[in-house]
Amino acid sequence: MIRDATQEDYAALAMLEEAVGNMHHAARPDIYKPAAFDKENYFELLENEFVSIFVYEDGTADTAREIVGFCHMSFFDYGEEHPAYKDVVVAHIDSMGVAEKAQRRGIGRALLEHARERALQSGAGRMQLAVCPFNEGARALYDSAGFRVMHTAMEMPL
C-alpha cells in the first residue's frame, strides 16, 4: 500500500534514506558524505506544498505493516521568464529507495507509477530524476519505466 508519509514515519524513512545515502558514499566517498537524515528538515519537507513524500507499506491486515520503500518528489515551475527552459512544471524525484530485502518485487515500479500519477494530478509536464552510473539496478528500473537520458553531467576532479 502506498500512502503519504507522516511525522511518525521518520525512523523508518531515516533507515531507508541512510541506506541510499551510504550506498552513494561507499561508491563515491570523494563526493558523498556518510548519510544523515535530519528530523527537523524532514518535518519541514512534510509541510512544504511543493514537496510530496510517500511510502510503500508492506504487510496485510493480519500482519504488522512495515515501510519498505519511499519516494521524495519536488515540483518546480520554470515559468515563462526562465532563460532556457520552456514554461513547464517539472516533478523531480529527489530520492527514492526500497529496502534491500524487498527489492525485485515491483515496489520501485509501483512507487514510480504513483509518482507519475501524482505529477499528472499536479499539472506537471515532465518528471525527471538523476541517477549515478554505479547504481545499475536503479538505472535499469528507470529505463524500463520509460525514463530517457535528458543530459549528461560530467566532472573533472582537480
Chimera marker file (.cmm) of the C-alpha trace (Angstrom):
<marker_set name="trace">
<marker id="1" x="0.000" y="0.000" z="0.000" r="1" g="1" b="0" radius="0.5"/>
<marker id="2" x="1.274" y="3.468" z="-0.896" r="1" g="1" b="0" radius="0.5"/>
<marker id="3" x="0.366" y="6.424" z="1.306" r="1" g="1" b="0" radius="0.5"/>
<marker id="4" x="1.626" y="9.898" z="2.171" r="1" g="1" b="0" radius="0.5"/>
<marker id="5" x="4.443" y="9.998" z="4.697" r="1" g="1" b="0" radius="0.5"/>
<marker id="6" x="3.813" y="11.345" z="8.185" r="1" g="1" b="0" radius="0.5"/>
<marker id="7" x="5.978" y="12.556" z="11.060" r="1" g="1" b="0" radius="0.5"/>
<marker id="8" x="5.535" y="9.133" z="12.670" r="1" g="1" b="0" radius="0.5"/>
<marker id="9" x="7.375" y="7.590" z="9.693" r="1" g="1" b="0" radius="0.5"/>
<marker id="10" x="10.620" y="9.421" z="10.470" r="1" g="1" b="0" radius="0.5"/>
<marker id="11" x="12.553" y="6.471" z="11.960" r="1" g="1" b="0" radius="0.5"/>
<marker id="12" x="11.657" y="4.085" z="9.129" r="1" g="1" b="0" radius="0.5"/>
<marker id="13" x="12.401" y="6.689" z="6.459" r="1" g="1" b="0" radius="0.5"/>
<marker id="14" x="15.678" y="7.623" z="8.129" r="1" g="1" b="0" radius="0.5"/>
<marker id="15" x="16.830" y="3.997" z="7.835" r="1" g="1" b="0" radius="0.5"/>
<marker id="16" x="15.867" y="3.824" z="4.142" r="1" g="1" b="0" radius="0.5"/>
<marker id="17" x="17.342" y="7.253" z="3.290" r="1" g="1" b="0" radius="0.5"/>
<marker id="18" x="20.542" y="6.386" z="5.118" r="1" g="1" b="0" radius="0.5"/>
<marker id="19" x="20.850" y="3.097" z="3.201" r="1" g="1" b="0" radius="0.5"/>
<marker id="20" x="20.554" y="5.023" z="-0.082" r="1" g="1" b="0" radius="0.5"/>
<marker id="21" x="22.995" y="7.687" z="1.123" r="1" g="1" b="0" radius="0.5"/>
<marker id="22" x="25.517" y="5.174" z="2.400" r="1" g="1" b="0" radius="0.5"/>
<marker id="23" x="25.429" y="3.288" z="-0.914" r="1" g="1" b="0" radius="0.5"/>
<marker id="24" x="26.340" y="6.559" z="-2.643" r="1" g="1" b="0" radius="0.5"/>
<marker id="25" x="29.046" y="7.294" z="-0.061" r="1" g="1" b="0" radius="0.5"/>
<marker id="26" x="30.548" y="3.813" z="-0.468" r="1" g="1" b="0" radius="0.5"/>
<marker id="27" x="30.693" y="4.176" z="-4.254" r="1" g="1" b="0" radius="0.5"/>
<marker id="28" x="31.918" y="7.796" z="-4.324" r="1" g="1" b="0" radius="0.5"/>
<marker id="29" x="33.320" y="8.909" z="-0.948" r="1" g="1" b="0" radius="0.5"/>
<marker id="30" x="35.068" y="11.729" z="-2.820" r="1" g="1" b="0" radius="0.5"/>
<marker id="31" x="31.632" y="13.310" z="-3.460" r="1" g="1" b="0" radius="0.5"/>
<marker id="32" x="29.117" y="11.987" z="-0.915" r="1" g="1" b="0" radius="0.5"/>
<marker id="33" x="29.205" y="12.318" z="2.860" r="1" g="1" b="0" radius="0.5"/>
<marker id="34" x="28.093" y="9.441" z="5.083" r="1" g="1" b="0" radius="0.5"/>
<marker id="35" x="24.318" y="9.537" z="5.233" r="1" g="1" b="0" radius="0.5"/>
<marker id="36" x="22.442" y="11.596" z="7.800" r="1" g="1" b="0" radius="0.5"/>
<marker id="37" x="18.696" y="12.165" z="7.719" r="1" g="1" b="0" radius="0.5"/>
<marker id="38" x="17.774" y="15.290" z="9.676" r="1" g="1" b="0" radius="0.5"/>
<marker id="39" x="14.487" y="15.069" z="11.574" r="1" g="1" b="0" radius="0.5"/>
<marker id="40" x="13.790" y="18.817" z="11.563" r="1" g="1" b="0" radius="0.5"/>
<marker id="41" x="14.417" y="19.054" z="7.809" r="1" g="1" b="0" radius="0.5"/>
<marker id="42" x="12.132" y="16.049" z="7.221" r="1" g="1" b="0" radius="0.5"/>
<marker id="43" x="9.301" y="17.677" z="9.195" r="1" g="1" b="0" radius="0.5"/>
<marker id="44" x="9.763" y="20.893" z="7.182" r="1" g="1" b="0" radius="0.5"/>
<marker id="45" x="9.581" y="18.948" z="3.914" r="1" g="1" b="0" radius="0.5"/>
<marker id="46" x="6.296" y="17.368" z="5.008" r="1" g="1" b="0" radius="0.5"/>
<marker id="47" x="4.813" y="20.874" z="5.349" r="1" g="1" b="0" radius="0.5"/>
<marker id="48" x="6.157" y="22.149" z="2.005" r="1" g="1" b="0" radius="0.5"/>
<marker id="49" x="3.396" y="22.440" z="-0.609" r="1" g="1" b="0" radius="0.5"/>
<marker id="50" x="5.921" y="21.808" z="-3.400" r="1" g="1" b="0" radius="0.5"/>
<marker id="51" x="7.157" y="18.510" z="-1.937" r="1" g="1" b="0" radius="0.5"/>
<marker id="52" x="5.499" y="15.113" z="-1.930" r="1" g="1" b="0" radius="0.5"/>
<marker id="53" x="6.859" y="12.242" z="0.165" r="1" g="1" b="0" radius="0.5"/>
<marker id="54" x="5.105" y="8.909" z="0.114" r="1" g="1" b="0" radius="0.5"/>
<marker id="55" x="5.870" y="5.451" z="1.422" r="1" g="1" b="0" radius="0.5"/>
<marker id="56" x="5.219" y="1.855" z="0.456" r="1" g="1" b="0" radius="0.5"/>
<marker id="57" x="3.963" y="-0.240" z="3.362" r="1" g="1" b="0" radius="0.5"/>
<marker id="58" x="4.311" y="-3.998" z="3.217" r="1" g="1" b="0" radius="0.5"/>
<marker id="59" x="2.077" y="-6.348" z="5.154" r="1" g="1" b="0" radius="0.5"/>
<marker id="60" x="-1.542" y="-7.375" z="5.387" r="1" g="1" b="0" radius="0.5"/>
<marker id="61" x="-4.451" y="-6.630" z="7.666" r="1" g="1" b="0" radius="0.5"/>
<marker id="62" x="-3.332" y="-9.651" z="9.732" r="1" g="1" b="0" radius="0.5"/>
<marker id="63" x="0.364" y="-8.728" z="9.947" r="1" g="1" b="0" radius="0.5"/>
<marker id="64" x="2.240" y="-5.664" z="11.104" r="1" g="1" b="0" radius="0.5"/>
<marker id="65" x="2.808" y="-3.126" z="8.370" r="1" g="1" b="0" radius="0.5"/>
<marker id="66" x="6.390" y="-2.128" z="7.627" r="1" g="1" b="0" radius="0.5"/>
<marker id="67" x="7.656" y="0.719" z="5.454" r="1" g="1" b="0" radius="0.5"/>
<marker id="68" x="9.890" y="-0.881" z="2.817" r="1" g="1" b="0" radius="0.5"/>
<marker id="69" x="10.042" y="1.904" z="0.218" r="1" g="1" b="0" radius="0.5"/>
<marker id="70" x="9.728" y="5.639" z="-0.223" r="1" g="1" b="0" radius="0.5"/>
<marker id="71" x="9.771" y="8.405" z="-2.814" r="1" g="1" b="0" radius="0.5"/>
<marker id="72" x="10.564" y="12.091" z="-2.249" r="1" g="1" b="0" radius="0.5"/>
<marker id="73" x="9.475" y="14.347" z="-5.122" r="1" g="1" b="0" radius="0.5"/>
<marker id="74" x="9.618" y="18.139" z="-5.547" r="1" g="1" b="0" radius="0.5"/>
<marker id="75" x="7.774" y="20.342" z="-8.008" r="1" g="1" b="0" radius="0.5"/>
<marker id="76" x="9.340" y="23.246" z="-9.927" r="1" g="1" b="0" radius="0.5"/>
<marker id="77" x="7.600" y="25.736" z="-12.204" r="1" g="1" b="0" radius="0.5"/>
<marker id="78" x="10.098" y="27.155" z="-14.669" r="1" g="1" b="0" radius="0.5"/>
<marker id="79" x="7.715" y="29.922" z="-15.743" r="1" g="1" b="0" radius="0.5"/>
<marker id="80" x="7.769" y="31.996" z="-18.901" r="1" g="1" b="0" radius="0.5"/>
<marker id="81" x="10.709" y="34.110" z="-17.710" r="1" g="1" b="0" radius="0.5"/>
<marker id="82" x="13.209" y="31.245" z="-17.446" r="1" g="1" b="0" radius="0.5"/>
<marker id="83" x="16.133" y="31.993" z="-19.787" r="1" g="1" b="0" radius="0.5"/>
<marker id="84" x="16.477" y="28.454" z="-21.168" r="1" g="1" b="0" radius="0.5"/>
<marker id="85" x="13.567" y="26.156" z="-20.363" r="1" g="1" b="0" radius="0.5"/>
<marker id="86" x="10.053" y="26.367" z="-21.711" r="1" g="1" b="0" radius="0.5"/>
<marker id="87" x="7.267" y="27.172" z="-19.253" r="1" g="1" b="0" radius="0.5"/>
<marker id="88" x="6.552" y="23.808" z="-17.647" r="1" g="1" b="0" radius="0.5"/>
<marker id="89" x="6.012" y="22.353" z="-14.205" r="1" g="1" b="0" radius="0.5"/>
<marker id="90" x="8.563" y="19.622" z="-13.531" r="1" g="1" b="0" radius="0.5"/>
<marker id="91" x="8.176" y="16.866" z="-10.970" r="1" g="1" b="0" radius="0.5"/>
<marker id="92" x="11.683" y="15.970" z="-9.804" r="1" g="1" b="0" radius="0.5"/>
<marker id="93" x="12.303" y="12.752" z="-7.902" r="1" g="1" b="0" radius="0.5"/>
<marker id="94" x="14.864" y="13.846" z="-5.332" r="1" g="1" b="0" radius="0.5"/>
<marker id="95" x="15.299" y="10.489" z="-3.644" r="1" g="1" b="0" radius="0.5"/>
<marker id="96" x="13.768" y="7.048" z="-3.825" r="1" g="1" b="0" radius="0.5"/>
<marker id="97" x="14.620" y="3.741" z="-2.235" r="1" g="1" b="0" radius="0.5"/>
<marker id="98" x="13.415" y="0.243" z="-1.479" r="1" g="1" b="0" radius="0.5"/>
<marker id="99" x="14.738" y="-1.848" z="1.401" r="1" g="1" b="0" radius="0.5"/>
<marker id="100" x="17.173" y="-4.473" z="0.154" r="1" g="1" b="0" radius="0.5"/>
<marker id="101" x="15.011" y="-7.326" z="1.466" r="1" g="1" b="0" radius="0.5"/>
<marker id="102" x="12.032" y="-6.006" z="-0.537" r="1" g="1" b="0" radius="0.5"/>
<marker id="103" x="13.780" y="-5.347" z="-3.854" r="1" g="1" b="0" radius="0.5"/>
<marker id="104" x="12.799" y="-7.106" z="-7.087" r="1" g="1" b="0" radius="0.5"/>
<marker id="105" x="9.132" y="-7.325" z="-6.036" r="1" g="1" b="0" radius="0.5"/>
<marker id="106" x="7.725" y="-4.424" z="-8.082" r="1" g="1" b="0" radius="0.5"/>
<marker id="107" x="7.795" y="-1.897" z="-5.231" r="1" g="1" b="0" radius="0.5"/>
<marker id="108" x="10.089" y="0.537" z="-7.040" r="1" g="1" b="0" radius="0.5"/>
<marker id="109" x="7.890" y="0.360" z="-10.141" r="1" g="1" b="0" radius="0.5"/>
<marker id="110" x="4.768" y="0.940" z="-8.006" r="1" g="1" b="0" radius="0.5"/>
<marker id="111" x="6.401" y="3.989" z="-6.389" r="1" g="1" b="0" radius="0.5"/>
<marker id="112" x="7.333" y="5.365" z="-9.821" r="1" g="1" b="0" radius="0.5"/>
<marker id="113" x="3.806" y="4.873" z="-11.113" r="1" g="1" b="0" radius="0.5"/>
<marker id="114" x="2.400" y="6.605" z="-8.042" r="1" g="1" b="0" radius="0.5"/>
<marker id="115" x="4.866" y="9.459" z="-8.584" r="1" g="1" b="0" radius="0.5"/>
<marker id="116" x="3.749" y="9.694" z="-12.220" r="1" g="1" b="0" radius="0.5"/>
<marker id="117" x="0.077" y="9.860" z="-11.219" r="1" g="1" b="0" radius="0.5"/>
<marker id="118" x="0.794" y="12.486" z="-8.572" r="1" g="1" b="0" radius="0.5"/>
<marker id="119" x="2.836" y="14.520" z="-11.073" r="1" g="1" b="0" radius="0.5"/>
<marker id="120" x="-0.005" y="14.436" z="-13.600" r="1" g="1" b="0" radius="0.5"/>
<marker id="121" x="-2.530" y="15.471" z="-10.937" r="1" g="1" b="0" radius="0.5"/>
<marker id="122" x="-0.268" y="18.390" z="-10.024" r="1" g="1" b="0" radius="0.5"/>
<marker id="123" x="-0.130" y="19.633" z="-13.605" r="1" g="1" b="0" radius="0.5"/>
<marker id="124" x="3.462" y="18.631" z="-14.262" r="1" g="1" b="0" radius="0.5"/>
<marker id="125" x="4.507" y="18.325" z="-17.883" r="1" g="1" b="0" radius="0.5"/>
<marker id="126" x="7.634" y="16.273" z="-17.181" r="1" g="1" b="0" radius="0.5"/>
<marker id="127" x="9.041" y="14.006" z="-14.491" r="1" g="1" b="0" radius="0.5"/>
<marker id="128" x="12.774" y="13.769" z="-14.089" r="1" g="1" b="0" radius="0.5"/>
<marker id="129" x="15.464" y="12.417" z="-11.783" r="1" g="1" b="0" radius="0.5"/>
<marker id="130" x="19.203" y="11.915" z="-11.568" r="1" g="1" b="0" radius="0.5"/>
<marker id="131" x="20.852" y="8.524" z="-11.213" r="1" g="1" b="0" radius="0.5"/>
<marker id="132" x="24.531" y="7.686" z="-10.750" r="1" g="1" b="0" radius="0.5"/>
<marker id="133" x="26.226" y="5.303" z="-13.194" r="1" g="1" b="0" radius="0.5"/>
<marker id="134" x="27.214" y="2.923" z="-10.372" r="1" g="1" b="0" radius="0.5"/>
<marker id="135" x="23.548" y="2.436" z="-9.376" r="1" g="1" b="0" radius="0.5"/>
<marker id="136" x="22.864" y="-0.150" z="-12.064" r="1" g="1" b="0" radius="0.5"/>
<marker id="137" x="19.684" y="-1.567" z="-10.504" r="1" g="1" b="0" radius="0.5"/>
<marker id="138" x="18.040" y="1.861" z="-10.317" r="1" g="1" b="0" radius="0.5"/>
<marker id="139" x="19.183" y="2.716" z="-13.838" r="1" g="1" b="0" radius="0.5"/>
<marker id="140" x="17.588" y="-0.475" z="-15.176" r="1" g="1" b="0" radius="0.5"/>
<marker id="141" x="14.335" y="0.283" z="-13.354" r="1" g="1" b="0" radius="0.5"/>
<marker id="142" x="14.191" y="3.840" z="-14.676" r="1" g="1" b="0" radius="0.5"/>
<marker id="143" x="14.981" y="2.714" z="-18.230" r="1" g="1" b="0" radius="0.5"/>
<marker id="144" x="12.257" y="0.071" z="-18.119" r="1" g="1" b="0" radius="0.5"/>
<marker id="145" x="9.787" y="2.623" z="-16.707" r="1" g="1" b="0" radius="0.5"/>
<marker id="146" x="10.285" y="4.901" z="-19.718" r="1" g="1" b="0" radius="0.5"/>
<marker id="147" x="12.841" y="7.441" z="-18.476" r="1" g="1" b="0" radius="0.5"/>
<marker id="148" x="15.334" y="8.617" z="-21.086" r="1" g="1" b="0" radius="0.5"/>
<marker id="149" x="18.626" y="10.475" z="-20.772" r="1" g="1" b="0" radius="0.5"/>
<marker id="150" x="17.940" y="14.215" z="-20.758" r="1" g="1" b="0" radius="0.5"/>
<marker id="151" x="21.519" y="15.413" z="-20.378" r="1" g="1" b="0" radius="0.5"/>
<marker id="152" x="24.786" y="14.058" z="-19.053" r="1" g="1" b="0" radius="0.5"/>
<marker id="153" x="26.656" y="15.639" z="-16.154" r="1" g="1" b="0" radius="0.5"/>
<marker id="154" x="30.417" y="15.314" z="-16.357" r="1" g="1" b="0" radius="0.5"/>
<marker id="155" x="33.174" y="16.032" z="-13.862" r="1" g="1" b="0" radius="0.5"/>
<marker id="156" x="36.881" y="16.634" z="-13.758" r="1" g="1" b="0" radius="0.5"/>
<marker id="157" x="38.454" y="16.160" z="-10.338" r="1" g="1" b="0" radius="0.5"/>
<marker id="158" x="41.079" y="18.799" z="-9.639" r="1" g="1" b="0" radius="0.5"/>
<link id1="1" id2="2" r="1" g="1" b="0" radius="0.2"/>
<link id1="2" id2="3" r="1" g="1" b="0" radius="0.2"/>
<link id1="3" id2="4" r="1" g="1" b="0" radius="0.2"/>
<link id1="4" id2="5" r="1" g="1" b="0" radius="0.2"/>
<link id1="5" id2="6" r="1" g="1" b="0" radius="0.2"/>
<link id1="6" id2="7" r="1" g="1" b="0" radius="0.2"/>
<link id1="7" id2="8" r="1" g="1" b="0" radius="0.2"/>
<link id1="8" id2="9" r="1" g="1" b="0" radius="0.2"/>
<link id1="9" id2="10" r="1" g="1" b="0" radius="0.2"/>
<link id1="10" id2="11" r="1" g="1" b="0" radius="0.2"/>
<link id1="11" id2="12" r="1" g="1" b="0" radius="0.2"/>
<link id1="12" id2="13" r="1" g="1" b="0" radius="0.2"/>
<link id1="13" id2="14" r="1" g="1" b="0" radius="0.2"/>
<link id1="14" id2="15" r="1" g="1" b="0" radius="0.2"/>
<link id1="15" id2="16" r="1" g="1" b="0" radius="0.2"/>
<link id1="16" id2="17" r="1" g="1" b="0" radius="0.2"/>
<link id1="17" id2="18" r="1" g="1" b="0" radius="0.2"/>
<link id1="18" id2="19" r="1" g="1" b="0" radius="0.2"/>
<link id1="19" id2="20" r="1" g="1" b="0" radius="0.2"/>
<link id1="20" id2="21" r="1" g="1" b="0" radius="0.2"/>
<link id1="21" id2="22" r="1" g="1" b="0" radius="0.2"/>
<link id1="22" id2="23" r="1" g="1" b="0" radius="0.2"/>
<link id1="23" id2="24" r="1" g="1" b="0" radius="0.2"/>
<link id1="24" id2="25" r="1" g="1" b="0" radius="0.2"/>
<link id1="25" id2="26" r="1" g="1" b="0" radius="0.2"/>
<link id1="26" id2="27" r="1" g="1" b="0" radius="0.2"/>
<link id1="27" id2="28" r="1" g="1" b="0" radius="0.2"/>
<link id1="28" id2="29" r="1" g="1" b="0" radius="0.2"/>
<link id1="29" id2="30" r="1" g="1" b="0" radius="0.2"/>
<link id1="30" id2="31" r="1" g="1" b="0" radius="0.2"/>
<link id1="31" id2="32" r="1" g="1" b="0" radius="0.2"/>
<link id1="32" id2="33" r="1" g="1" b="0" radius="0.2"/>
<link id1="33" id2="34" r="1" g="1" b="0" radius="0.2"/>
<link id1="34" id2="35" r="1" g="1" b="0" radius="0.2"/>
<link id1="35" id2="36" r="1" g="1" b="0" radius="0.2"/>
<link id1="36" id2="37" r="1" g="1" b="0" radius="0.2"/>
<link id1="37" id2="38" r="1" g="1" b="0" radius="0.2"/>
<link id1="38" id2="39" r="1" g="1" b="0" radius="0.2"/>
<link id1="39" id2="40" r="1" g="1" b="0" radius="0.2"/>
<link id1="40" id2="41" r="1" g="1" b="0" radius="0.2"/>
<link id1="41" id2="42" r="1" g="1" b="0" radius="0.2"/>
<link id1="42" id2="43" r="1" g="1" b="0" radius="0.2"/>
<link id1="43" id2="44" r="1" g="1" b="0" radius="0.2"/>
<link id1="44" id2="45" r="1" g="1" b="0" radius="0.2"/>
<link id1="45" id2="46" r="1" g="1" b="0" radius="0.2"/>
<link id1="46" id2="47" r="1" g="1" b="0" radius="0.2"/>
<link id1="47" id2="48" r="1" g="1" b="0" radius="0.2"/>
<link id1="48" id2="49" r="1" g="1" b="0" radius="0.2"/>
<link id1="49" id2="50" r="1" g="1" b="0" radius="0.2"/>
<link id1="50" id2="51" r="1" g="1" b="0" radius="0.2"/>
<link id1="51" id2="52" r="1" g="1" b="0" radius="0.2"/>
<link id1="52" id2="53" r="1" g="1" b="0" radius="0.2"/>
<link id1="53" id2="54" r="1" g="1" b="0" radius="0.2"/>
<link id1="54" id2="55" r="1" g="1" b="0" radius="0.2"/>
<link id1="55" id2="56" r="1" g="1" b="0" radius="0.2"/>
<link id1="56" id2="57" r="1" g="1" b="0" radius="0.2"/>
<link id1="57" id2="58" r="1" g="1" b="0" radius="0.2"/>
<link id1="58" id2="59" r="1" g="1" b="0" radius="0.2"/>
<link id1="59" id2="60" r="1" g="1" b="0" radius="0.2"/>
<link id1="60" id2="61" r="1" g="1" b="0" radius="0.2"/>
<link id1="61" id2="62" r="1" g="1" b="0" radius="0.2"/>
<link id1="62" id2="63" r="1" g="1" b="0" radius="0.2"/>
<link id1="63" id2="64" r="1" g="1" b="0" radius="0.2"/>
<link id1="64" id2="65" r="1" g="1" b="0" radius="0.2"/>
<link id1="65" id2="66" r="1" g="1" b="0" radius="0.2"/>
<link id1="66" id2="67" r="1" g="1" b="0" radius="0.2"/>
<link id1="67" id2="68" r="1" g="1" b="0" radius="0.2"/>
<link id1="68" id2="69" r="1" g="1" b="0" radius="0.2"/>
<link id1="69" id2="70" r="1" g="1" b="0" radius="0.2"/>
<link id1="70" id2="71" r="1" g="1" b="0" radius="0.2"/>
<link id1="71" id2="72" r="1" g="1" b="0" radius="0.2"/>
<link id1="72" id2="73" r="1" g="1" b="0" radius="0.2"/>
<link id1="73" id2="74" r="1" g="1" b="0" radius="0.2"/>
<link id1="74" id2="75" r="1" g="1" b="0" radius="0.2"/>
<link id1="75" id2="76" r="1" g="1" b="0" radius="0.2"/>
<link id1="76" id2="77" r="1" g="1" b="0" radius="0.2"/>
<link id1="77" id2="78" r="1" g="1" b="0" radius="0.2"/>
<link id1="78" id2="79" r="1" g="1" b="0" radius="0.2"/>
<link id1="79" id2="80" r="1" g="1" b="0" radius="0.2"/>
<link id1="80" id2="81" r="1" g="1" b="0" radius="0.2"/>
<link id1="81" id2="82" r="1" g="1" b="0" radius="0.2"/>
<link id1="82" id2="83" r="1" g="1" b="0" radius="0.2"/>
<link id1="83" id2="84" r="1" g="1" b="0" radius="0.2"/>
<link id1="84" id2="85" r="1" g="1" b="0" radius="0.2"/>
<link id1="85" id2="86" r="1" g="1" b="0" radius="0.2"/>
<link id1="86" id2="87" r="1" g="1" b="0" radius="0.2"/>
<link id1="87" id2="88" r="1" g="1" b="0" radius="0.2"/>
<link id1="88" id2="89" r="1" g="1" b="0" radius="0.2"/>
<link id1="89" id2="90" r="1" g="1" b="0" radius="0.2"/>
<link id1="90" id2="91" r="1" g="1" b="0" radius="0.2"/>
<link id1="91" id2="92" r="1" g="1" b="0" radius="0.2"/>
<link id1="92" id2="93" r="1" g="1" b="0" radius="0.2"/>
<link id1="93" id2="94" r="1" g="1" b="0" radius="0.2"/>
<link id1="94" id2="95" r="1" g="1" b="0" radius="0.2"/>
<link id1="95" id2="96" r="1" g="1" b="0" radius="0.2"/>
<link id1="96" id2="97" r="1" g="1" b="0" radius="0.2"/>
<link id1="97" id2="98" r="1" g="1" b="0" radius="0.2"/>
<link id1="98" id2="99" r="1" g="1" b="0" radius="0.2"/>
<link id1="99" id2="100" r="1" g="1" b="0" radius="0.2"/>
<link id1="100" id2="101" r="1" g="1" b="0" radius="0.2"/>
<link id1="101" id2="102" r="1" g="1" b="0" radius="0.2"/>
<link id1="102" id2="103" r="1" g="1" b="0" radius="0.2"/>
<link id1="103" id2="104" r="1" g="1" b="0" radius="0.2"/>
<link id1="104" id2="105" r="1" g="1" b="0" radius="0.2"/>
<link id1="105" id2="106" r="1" g="1" b="0" radius="0.2"/>
<link id1="106" id2="107" r="1" g="1" b="0" radius="0.2"/>
<link id1="107" id2="108" r="1" g="1" b="0" radius="0.2"/>
<link id1="108" id2="109" r="1" g="1" b="0" radius="0.2"/>
<link id1="109" id2="110" r="1" g="1" b="0" radius="0.2"/>
<link id1="110" id2="111" r="1" g="1" b="0" radius="0.2"/>
<link id1="111" id2="112" r="1" g="1" b="0" radius="0.2"/>
<link id1="112" id2="113" r="1" g="1" b="0" radius="0.2"/>
<link id1="113" id2="114" r="1" g="1" b="0" radius="0.2"/>
<link id1="114" id2="115" r="1" g="1" b="0" radius="0.2"/>
<link id1="115" id2="116" r="1" g="1" b="0" radius="0.2"/>
<link id1="116" id2="117" r="1" g="1" b="0" radius="0.2"/>
<link id1="117" id2="118" r="1" g="1" b="0" radius="0.2"/>
<link id1="118" id2="119" r="1" g="1" b="0" radius="0.2"/>
<link id1="119" id2="120" r="1" g="1" b="0" radius="0.2"/>
<link id1="120" id2="121" r="1" g="1" b="0" radius="0.2"/>
<link id1="121" id2="122" r="1" g="1" b="0" radius="0.2"/>
<link id1="122" id2="123" r="1" g="1" b="0" radius="0.2"/>
<link id1="123" id2="124" r="1" g="1" b="0" radius="0.2"/>
<link id1="124" id2="125" r="1" g="1" b="0" radius="0.2"/>
<link id1="125" id2="126" r="1" g="1" b="0" radius="0.2"/>
<link id1="126" id2="127" r="1" g="1" b="0" radius="0.2"/>
<link id1="127" id2="128" r="1" g="1" b="0" radius="0.2"/>
<link id1="128" id2="129" r="1" g="1" b="0" radius="0.2"/>
<link id1="129" id2="130" r="1" g="1" b="0" radius="0.2"/>
<link id1="130" id2="131" r="1" g="1" b="0" radius="0.2"/>
<link id1="131" id2="132" r="1" g="1" b="0" radius="0.2"/>
<link id1="132" id2="133" r="1" g="1" b="0" radius="0.2"/>
<link id1="133" id2="134" r="1" g="1" b="0" radius="0.2"/>
<link id1="134" id2="135" r="1" g="1" b="0" radius="0.2"/>
<link id1="135" id2="136" r="1" g="1" b="0" radius="0.2"/>
<link id1="136" id2="137" r="1" g="1" b="0" radius="0.2"/>
<link id1="137" id2="138" r="1" g="1" b="0" radius="0.2"/>
<link id1="138" id2="139" r="1" g="1" b="0" radius="0.2"/>
<link id1="139" id2="140" r="1" g="1" b="0" radius="0.2"/>
<link id1="140" id2="141" r="1" g="1" b="0" radius="0.2"/>
<link id1="141" id2="142" r="1" g="1" b="0" radius="0.2"/>
<link id1="142" id2="143" r="1" g="1" b="0" radius="0.2"/>
<link id1="143" id2="144" r="1" g="1" b="0" radius="0.2"/>
<link id1="144" id2="145" r="1" g="1" b="0" radius="0.2"/>
<link id1="145" id2="146" r="1" g="1" b="0" radius="0.2"/>
<link id1="146" id2="147" r="1" g="1" b="0" radius="0.2"/>
<link id1="147" id2="148" r="1" g="1" b="0" radius="0.2"/>
<link id1="148" id2="149" r="1" g="1" b="0" radius="0.2"/>
<link id1="149" id2="150" r="1" g="1" b="0" radius="0.2"/>
<link id1="150" id2="151" r="1" g="1" b="0" radius="0.2"/>
<link id1="151" id2="152" r="1" g="1" b="0" radius="0.2"/>
<link id1="152" id2="153" r="1" g="1" b="0" radius="0.2"/>
<link id1="153" id2="154" r="1" g="1" b="0" radius="0.2"/>
<link id1="154" id2="155" r="1" g="1" b="0" radius="0.2"/>
<link id1="155" id2="156" r="1" g="1" b="0" radius="0.2"/>
<link id1="156" id2="157" r="1" g="1" b="0" radius="0.2"/>
<link id1="157" id2="158" r="1" g="1" b="0" radius="0.2"/>
</marker_set>
